């Protein structure tokens, strides 16, 4: 038995074709990035100085932050599934739609709100797509063979 075969047996080829690195990135790193994005949605209202006259972006971003934070916390504490990726992606798409469909007026503050919502929505969609890709990779990764060197 060569060294590589022995290390696979000792380190756990019990994964049965699953890529543990893809699983760890999806389960921990992407979930943490989603959580941080949800926190950003919550605090950006104050950090970007949204005026109180704009109630719609306050509602959109607070609602989006609640959904993203709760979904990310659920991803960190239980097994992840496709539903969480869909929820995060749909929230991102909702933020992008709100940026273009909501009437915030035509001034610099409205432009900041639109750019923030579109950028944050794009980040959420990217994170959801990366998570879905890594989920497929962790499920379909070929099992290591004993004769691989």
LINSUL-V508100 format. One record per helix or strand. SS is the DSSP state (~ for helix, > for strand). FROM is the first residue (numbers start at 0). LEN is the number of residues. If there is no record, write none. Layout:
[[SS	FROM	LEN] [SS	FROM	LEN]]
This chain:
[[~	2	9] [~	12	3] [~	19	28] [~	54	23] [~	81	20] [~	107	33]]
